[in-house]
Amino acid sequence: METVDPAVAEDGTEAGLPREALRTAEALVFASSGPVSEAYLADRLPRGADVRAIMETLQREYAPRGVNLVRVDDHWAFRTAGDLSFHIRTDDQEPKKLSRAALEVLAIIAYHQPVTRAEIEDIRGVQTSKGTLDVLMEAGWVRFRGRRRSPGRPVTLGTTRDFLDHFGLEELRDLPGLDELKGAGLLSGRIPPGLSVPRPPSDDGFSDDEDPITQMDLEELGLLAPRAEDEA
């Protein structure tokens, strides 16, 4: 198998990585309409290929270009460089604005997930309408993720990979902390003493008091239409 020189190849690729694997990974991500998982890449690259090392090498190569390779959780995608996005934005691409209520709910879910609707209302101090959650789900940023092991078995909510992708985050821990929110002017000067911003989990695994949500759960809760019986 052909590899690059011990130092650095003329095309900028790093030592020890198969040139063909780099080219194949680049083509697979370029041809996809959405973020490509590392598992998908591993199935299509030479056996034993270090997918993360290959993708991080490509990421560094694309960093100074007009198109960047970005990681979203364990997926990869090409995106326009952030400082150039205004060049390709057109008038008919006006982003949909969320209501203040929807932004508050989205922030609570992002920082407190897994979180139930009752817990969201407790944090906000007001009821949350179904329409607000519907808007966030239609945007593809929020999903039903599990059921809490507590009386009533309430459904838990969490963010999606599309949420990370839209806001330019590699993982949940990239969400801004208290100091970053202050610096961006997103918190007023009258901040309650002792206020802290919770750090989201580092992964999307289920918590100790949470079970995965099933198709049957969603049907029983009226969140999905019942599946049609198989025809004989």
One Martini backbone bead per residue (centre of mass of N, CA, C, O) as a GRO file, in nm:
protein
  232
    1MET     BB    1   0.096   0.036   0.023
    2GLU     BB    2   0.071   0.364  -0.025
    3THR     BB    3   0.285   0.614   0.109
    4VAL     BB    4   0.411   0.866   0.254
    5ASP     BB    5   0.650   1.037   0.353
    6PRO     BB    6   0.810   1.080   0.655
    7ALA     BB    7   0.731   1.361   0.650
    8VAL     BB    8   0.607   1.557   0.392
    9ALA     BB    9   0.414   1.596   0.150
   10GLU     BB   10   0.364   1.795  -0.123
   11ASP     BB   11   0.037   1.804  -0.056
   12GLY     BB   12   0.043   1.800   0.289
   13THR     BB   13   0.047   1.534   0.393
   14GLU     BB   14   0.092   1.312   0.633
   15ALA     BB   15   0.263   1.087   0.782
   16GLY     BB   16   0.158   0.736   0.734
   17LEU     BB   17  -0.066   0.797   0.523
   18PRO     BB   18  -0.269   0.695   0.291
   19ARG     BB   19  -0.340   0.849   0.003
   20GLU     BB   20  -0.597   0.692  -0.086
   21ALA     BB   21  -0.754   0.729   0.178
   22LEU     BB   22  -0.775   1.034   0.166
   23ARG     BB   23  -0.923   1.048  -0.109
   24THR     BB   24  -1.166   0.871  -0.035
   25ALA     BB   25  -1.273   1.034   0.204
   26GLU     BB   26  -1.315   1.295   0.051
   27ALA     BB   27  -1.521   1.181  -0.156
   28LEU     BB   28  -1.740   1.077   0.042
   29VAL     BB   29  -1.807   1.354   0.168
   30PHE     BB   30  -1.859   1.518  -0.092
   31ALA     BB   31  -2.103   1.319  -0.196
   32SER     BB   32  -2.259   1.404   0.046
   33SER     BB   33  -2.555   1.562   0.186
   34GLY     BB   34  -2.428   1.473   0.463
   35PRO     BB   35  -2.309   1.367   0.728
   36VAL     BB   36  -2.038   1.142   0.793
   37SER     BB   37  -1.961   0.856   0.926
   38GLU     BB   38  -1.706   0.668   1.057
   39ALA     BB   39  -1.834   0.394   0.996
   40TYR     BB   40  -1.873   0.438   0.694
   41LEU     BB   41  -1.574   0.488   0.630
   42ALA     BB   42  -1.457   0.219   0.742
   43ASP     BB   43  -1.613   0.036   0.527
   44ARG     BB   44  -1.445   0.199   0.271
   45LEU     BB   45  -1.180   0.155   0.387
   46PRO     BB   46  -0.910   0.024   0.461
   47ARG     BB   47  -0.818  -0.204   0.659
   48GLY     BB   48  -0.719  -0.033   0.958
   49ALA     BB   49  -0.795   0.244   0.930
   50ASP     BB   50  -0.749   0.574   1.060
   51VAL     BB   51  -1.005   0.773   1.054
   52ARG     BB   52  -0.943   1.013   1.245
   53ALA     BB   53  -0.663   1.079   1.125
   54ILE     BB   54  -0.758   1.132   0.838
   55MET     BB   55  -0.966   1.359   0.902
   56GLU     BB   56  -0.769   1.552   1.053
   57THR     BB   57  -0.587   1.596   0.812
   58LEU     BB   58  -0.800   1.716   0.624
   59GLN     BB   59  -0.883   1.945   0.813
   60ARG     BB   60  -0.608   2.095   0.801
   61GLU     BB   61  -0.602   2.136   0.491
   62TYR     BB   62  -0.889   2.304   0.489
   63ALA     BB   63  -0.867   2.546   0.691
   64PRO     BB   64  -0.760   2.784   0.467
   65ARG     BB   65  -1.014   2.753   0.311
   66GLY     BB   66  -1.337   2.800   0.178
   67VAL     BB   67  -1.346   2.500   0.265
   68ASN     BB   68  -1.451   2.297   0.536
   69LEU     BB   69  -1.372   2.043   0.766
   70VAL     BB   70  -1.619   1.901   0.982
   71ARG     BB   71  -1.712   1.810   1.310
   72VAL     BB   72  -2.006   1.599   1.406
   73ASP     BB   73  -1.922   1.435   1.634
   74ASP     BB   74  -1.895   1.131   1.430
   75HIS     BB   75  -1.901   1.340   1.193
   76TRP     BB   76  -1.866   1.457   0.842
   77ALA     BB   77  -1.818   1.787   0.675
   78PHE     BB   78  -1.876   2.027   0.438
   79ARG     BB   79  -1.800   2.383   0.480
   80THR     BB   80  -1.826   2.698   0.481
   81ALA     BB   81  -1.651   2.941   0.564
   82GLY     BB   82  -1.742   3.161   0.802
   83ASP     BB   83  -1.605   3.430   0.660
   84LEU     BB   84  -1.780   3.357   0.368
   85SER     BB   85  -2.096   3.325   0.388
   86PHE     BB   86  -2.195   3.613   0.286
   87HIS     BB   87  -2.133   3.563  -0.025
   88ILE     BB   88  -2.376   3.319  -0.054
   89ARG     BB   89  -2.601   3.486   0.044
   90THR     BB   90  -2.946   3.514   0.000
   91ASP     BB   91  -3.258   3.656   0.015
   92ASP     BB   92  -3.403   3.353   0.008
   93GLN     BB   93  -3.222   3.277   0.296
   94GLU     BB   94  -3.393   3.348   0.530
   95PRO     BB   95  -3.390   3.292   0.843
   96LYS     BB   96  -3.555   3.139   1.085
   97LYS     BB   97  -3.724   3.274   1.352
   98LEU     BB   98  -3.726   3.252   1.686
   99SER     BB   99  -3.872   3.257   1.959
  100ARG     BB  100  -3.814   3.318   2.280
  101ALA     BB  101  -3.931   3.054   2.384
  102ALA     BB  102  -3.771   2.865   2.193
  103LEU     BB  103  -3.489   2.954   2.287
  104GLU     BB  104  -3.521   2.874   2.581
  105VAL     BB  105  -3.583   2.575   2.536
  106LEU     BB  106  -3.329   2.506   2.376
  107ALA     BB  107  -3.126   2.582   2.598
  108ILE     BB  108  -3.227   2.387   2.814
  109ILE     BB  109  -3.186   2.128   2.655
  110ALA     BB  110  -2.884   2.159   2.591
  111TYR     BB  111  -2.786   2.189   2.907
  112HIS     BB  112  -3.001   1.956   3.053
  113GLN     BB  113  -2.963   1.704   2.919
  114PRO     BB  114  -3.192   1.519   3.009
  115VAL     BB  115  -3.532   1.650   2.961
  116THR     BB  116  -3.834   1.751   3.070
  117ARG     BB  117  -4.111   1.936   3.047
  118ALA     BB  118  -4.139   1.993   3.352
  119GLU     BB  119  -3.844   2.095   3.385
  120ILE     BB  120  -3.867   2.331   3.193
  121GLU     BB  121  -4.098   2.476   3.348
  122ASP     BB  122  -3.939   2.507   3.613
  123ILE     BB  123  -3.714   2.689   3.495
  124ARG     BB  124  -3.906   2.911   3.358
  125GLY     BB  125  -4.208   2.939   3.511
  126VAL     BB  126  -4.362   2.815   3.260
  127GLN     BB  127  -4.543   2.710   3.019
  128THR     BB  128  -4.519   2.469   2.751
  129SER     BB  129  -4.588   2.453   2.438
  130LYS     BB  130  -4.630   2.238   2.182
  131GLY     BB  131  -4.549   2.437   1.955
  132THR     BB  132  -4.258   2.486   2.046
  133LEU     BB  133  -4.160   2.193   2.013
  134ASP     BB  134  -4.242   2.159   1.718
  135VAL     BB  135  -4.048   2.366   1.599
  136LEU     BB  136  -3.784   2.221   1.695
  137MET     BB  137  -3.848   1.952   1.546
  138GLU     BB  138  -3.879   2.064   1.257
  139ALA     BB  139  -3.577   2.171   1.260
  140GLY     BB  140  -3.402   1.920   1.395
  141TRP     BB  141  -3.296   1.989   1.719
  142VAL     BB  142  -3.519   1.799   1.848
  143ARG     BB  143  -3.577   1.506   2.066
  144PHE     BB  144  -3.677   1.202   2.146
  145ARG     BB  145  -3.492   0.977   2.381
  146GLY     BB  146  -3.670   0.901   2.651
  147ARG     BB  147  -3.738   0.755   2.984
  148ARG     BB  148  -3.815   0.815   3.296
  149ARG     BB  149  -3.750   0.667   3.621
  150SER     BB  150  -4.064   0.763   3.695
  151PRO     BB  151  -4.347   0.877   3.760
  152GLY     BB  152  -4.505   0.837   3.438
  153ARG     BB  153  -4.274   0.822   3.239
  154PRO     BB  154  -4.126   1.060   3.115
  155VAL     BB  155  -4.018   1.234   2.855
  156THR     BB  156  -3.717   1.287   2.696
  157LEU     BB  157  -3.493   1.549   2.595
  158GLY     BB  158  -3.294   1.638   2.298
  159THR     BB  159  -3.051   1.683   2.090
  160THR     BB  160  -2.903   1.700   1.771
  161ARG     BB  161  -2.689   1.686   1.507
  162ASP     BB  162  -2.816   1.933   1.365
  163PHE     BB  163  -2.760   2.128   1.592
  164LEU     BB  164  -2.453   2.116   1.579
  165ASP     BB  165  -2.427   2.192   1.281
  166HIS     BB  166  -2.572   2.471   1.284
  167PHE     BB  167  -2.374   2.579   1.542
  168GLY     BB  168  -2.075   2.470   1.510
  169LEU     BB  169  -2.052   2.182   1.663
  170GLU     BB  170  -1.894   1.896   1.771
  171GLU     BB  171  -2.005   1.917   2.074
  172LEU     BB  172  -2.165   1.982   2.366
  173ARG     BB  173  -1.899   2.101   2.513
  174ASP     BB  174  -1.902   2.363   2.308
  175LEU     BB  175  -2.071   2.511   2.473
  176PRO     BB  176  -2.109   2.792   2.625
  177GLY     BB  177  -2.017   2.954   2.893
  178LEU     BB  178  -2.048   3.203   3.112
  179ASP     BB  179  -1.814   3.384   3.005
  180GLU     BB  180  -1.899   3.368   2.705
  181LEU     BB  181  -2.182   3.490   2.740
  182LYS     BB  182  -2.089   3.758   2.850
  183GLY     BB  183  -1.896   3.840   2.612
  184ALA     BB  184  -2.153   3.825   2.402
  185GLY     BB  185  -2.410   3.966   2.552
  186LEU     BB  186  -2.630   3.732   2.669
  187LEU     BB  187  -2.592   3.874   2.948
  188SER     BB  188  -2.677   4.055   3.189
  189GLY     BB  189  -2.568   4.253   3.457
  190ARG     BB  190  -2.809   4.106   3.629
  191ILE     BB  191  -2.666   3.859   3.794
  192PRO     BB  192  -2.710   3.617   3.989
  193PRO     BB  193  -2.584   3.489   4.249
  194GLY     BB  194  -2.434   3.182   4.162
  195LEU     BB  195  -2.447   3.154   3.872
  196SER     BB  196  -2.479   2.869   3.652
  197VAL     BB  197  -2.356   2.666   3.386
  198PRO     BB  198  -2.424   2.385   3.259
  199ARG     BB  199  -2.269   2.085   3.167
  200PRO     BB  200  -2.283   1.892   2.927
  201PRO     BB  201  -2.257   1.606   2.804
  202SER     BB  202  -2.007   1.424   2.623
  203ASP     BB  203  -2.254   1.244   2.551
  204ASP     BB  204  -2.547   1.036   2.426
  205GLY     BB  205  -2.602   0.886   2.665
  206PHE     BB  206  -2.766   0.728   2.904
  207SER     BB  207  -2.893   0.765   3.192
  208ASP     BB  208  -2.958   0.606   3.492
  209ASP     BB  209  -3.282   0.731   3.472
  210GLU     BB  210  -3.287   0.605   3.165
  211ASP     BB  211  -3.477   0.506   2.883
  212PRO     BB  212  -3.533   0.402   2.591
  213ILE     BB  213  -3.717   0.482   2.324
  214THR     BB  214  -3.999   0.355   2.164
  215GLN     BB  215  -4.232   0.292   1.937
  216MET     BB  216  -4.451   0.223   2.144
  217ASP     BB  217  -4.428   0.474   2.314
  218LEU     BB  218  -4.505   0.678   2.092
  219GLU     BB  219  -4.784   0.559   2.036
  220GLU     BB  220  -4.903   0.581   2.328
  221LEU     BB  221  -4.843   0.908   2.332
  222GLY     BB  222  -4.913   1.025   2.035
  223LEU     BB  223  -4.632   1.071   1.852
  224LEU     BB  224  -4.737   0.827   1.677
  225ALA     BB  225  -4.849   0.642   1.440
  226PRO     BB  226  -4.965   0.356   1.393
  227ARG     BB  227  -4.882   0.071   1.267
  228ALA     BB  228  -4.933  -0.118   1.013
  229GLU     BB  229  -5.047  -0.406   0.931
  230ASP     BB  230  -4.951  -0.677   0.799
  231GLU     BB  231  -4.993  -0.823   0.511
  232ALA     BB  232  -5.095  -1.137   0.385
   0.00000   0.00000   0.00000
